[in-house]
Each structure stands twice: as structure tokens, then as C-alpha cells.
Amino acid sequence: MSTESLFKPFQYKNLTLKNRIVMAPMTRAQSDNGVPTQQIADYYARRAASEVGLILSEGTVINRPGSKNLQNIPDFYGTEALNGWKNVIDAVHQNGGKMGPQIWHVGDTRMAEDYPLVDMEKASTMTLEDIQDTIAQFAASAKSAKDLGFDVLEIHGAHGYLIDQFFWEVTNTRTDEYGGKTLKERSKFAVDVVKAIRAAVGEDFTIIIRLSQWKQQDYKSRLALNPNEMEDWLLPLKEAGVDIFHCSQRRFWEPEFEGSDLNFAGWAKKITGQPTITVGSVGLNSDFMAAFAGEGSEKTDLKELIRRLDREDFDLVAVGRALLSDYQWAKKIKEGRIKELANFEGSSLGVLY
């Protein structure tokens, strides 16, 4: 099996990558009171030095009440946290990598620990003033990303967090302009976030948005039931300024709609004409949910991934757990050391190395 297509350069607007491998965002929650440490910088730099084409950071939060649900999730605002991120991006660049922060607000999602001691913000109950300030804070963090020298940024609009809670009819019961019976109507909040970010970073800076059909609250949930509904969802985001769609699935090989083997990223590219990133259990035989119960996954071949990439269903491939447990994953593949790839051990979730 040739893996040559994984190592073709990629270029879009201001973003030039040496290959198609992306490190997927993975929450680490090990930034002391929201400030990235030297250990965090080393963690990302190690992957940059080992042939990862683009690193997307763990979710980093904006300056809003309840924007995070664990104390040591990193902030992307404030002098101390931004200085920490400057250290991270400098380390990544020094090791030949490219990187963007994933900018996030968790919305009404709670973790086991009692933090933060504020009410979590809900799509259905935020005031219009809350919404406008949240949009402004997304834009402020995006501007900081560009000013610090990051190469790209990603908006987290997936997995049942705040932006996704506006998309989803179960969590968005608003009756004003940020609600609505259709997915297109409920997309207004995300569209306004994208427009504000685009205004803040200019036309040439690349904006990625991560989207998912499934929610952490409901794995079987689907926002778009057919290609027409997906058009109503994605095309307004493209028009607002999204450059690349990062299409989250638990298993990348699963078809999105009946009658076609295209996955989510394949349909998103077909509908929008924009580059897309596929993600979901790349290189492993089971999805990531088992990892939260401490379970591992066995390595598997990349034949189906390469088949779809060669067919140009998508442009980039995001890898999560495989890169978590083996920072040299991309390097080993490039050098033909496939047999040296490791299985994923559940214990890797809690370790930074």
C-alpha cells in the first residue's frame, strides 16, 4: 500500500502544509489555571518535529462566563495565557510545524468536578447582549491567534458544545432571530461568529470550522438528514467566511447518506467546493468513546483512508488517539515503518508526552 498521497503538500490561501496529516484537537486539561506550560509547548513541538503537517490545539476558551467546564482547560485570552500560547507557537515553528488554536465555548455541558461556580451558558436562555458579547469574544480570541503568529484557527462548532447547541433543535428553543424551526435559521449564531472572526483576521487568514452530526448528549443525533439540509447548513457558513470544513465522525469510513459511500467530509466538499478534513478512528479499529472507559484500540491498516483520499473525497486527514500514544506516527508512516505503529492504550489519555 502506497501512502504517498498522505505526504503531498497542501496549499490554500495563506496556509501551506508539507503534507495532509493533521493532529486533531484533543482536550488535555493540563494548563495550570488556563495557562499553557512549557510541558504543553514541548508536547506540541514533539509532533511538529515528527512530520505532522498541521497541529490543531486542544480546545481553548474565550472570555465568557462558563466558557469552560474544567479549570485547567487553556484560555485564549488574557496576558498570561496568551504569553503561554506564544511560547507554544514559537516552539512549533522552530520544529518545522504549522499550528492553529481551536477556539471554543463549552456551553451547557458539565463535568464531574464542581467548576466553574457559575451557571453554564445555554443557547436557549442567553440574552441578546450575552450573544453579542460572545460573538465579540470569539473574534477577539481569533485576532489574538493571528497576532501571536499562528498559521490558521479553528472554530469548535461540534459535539454538542455552545455553537452546536444553537444548531440543534433539542437545545435551541429560542423564538427570536437566533432560534427557528429550520437548521438554516438556527445557524445564524454560527454565521455571525464566522463573520465577526473574518472581519477580525482579514481575508487571507484561513478559518476552519469543526462540525459534527453527533452530539456528546446523543450519539445518534443528526442535524442534516439529507444533502439538501446539509446545503442549508454549510453554504451559509461558507458565505460567511469558512475556508475549510473539519467534519467530525466517530468512524470516518461510515457513509453519511444512503445511496453513496461518501462520508461527512466527502459530502461537505461536494456541497461547498471547499477543502475538507476527515476524522474519526484513523488508523484504529474502534472509536474514541471507548477510551474514556480506559479501553485501548488496535492499530489497523490505512487502505480505506488512502482510497478515499486518492479519490479526492477530502483534502486533509485528522489523527487523534494514534498521535496521542505515538508522537512519531506520521514519521513512521513516511519512512515505511508501518510495522512499528503502536496500538492505542487507554492510559495515554491522561499523559502528556
Buried (B, 14 or more C-beta within 10 A) or exposed (E): EEBEBBBEEBEBBBBEBBBBBBBBBBBBBBBBEBBBBEEBBBBBBBBBBBBBBBBBBBBBBBBBEBBBBBBBBBBBBEEEBBEBBBBBBBBBBEBEBBBBBBBBBBBBBEEEEEBBEEEBBBBBEBEEEBBEBBBBBBBBBBBBBBEBEBBBBBBBBBBBBBBBBBBBBEBBEBEEEBBBEEBBBBBBBBBBBBBBBBEBBEEEBBBBBBBBBBBBBEEEBBBBEEBEBBBBBBBBBBEBBBBBBBBBBBBBBEEBBEEEBBBBBBBBBBBBEBBBBBBBBBBBEBBBEBBEEEEBBEBBEBEEBBBBBEEEBBBBBBBBBBBBBBBBBBBBBBEEEEEEBBBBBBEBBEEBE
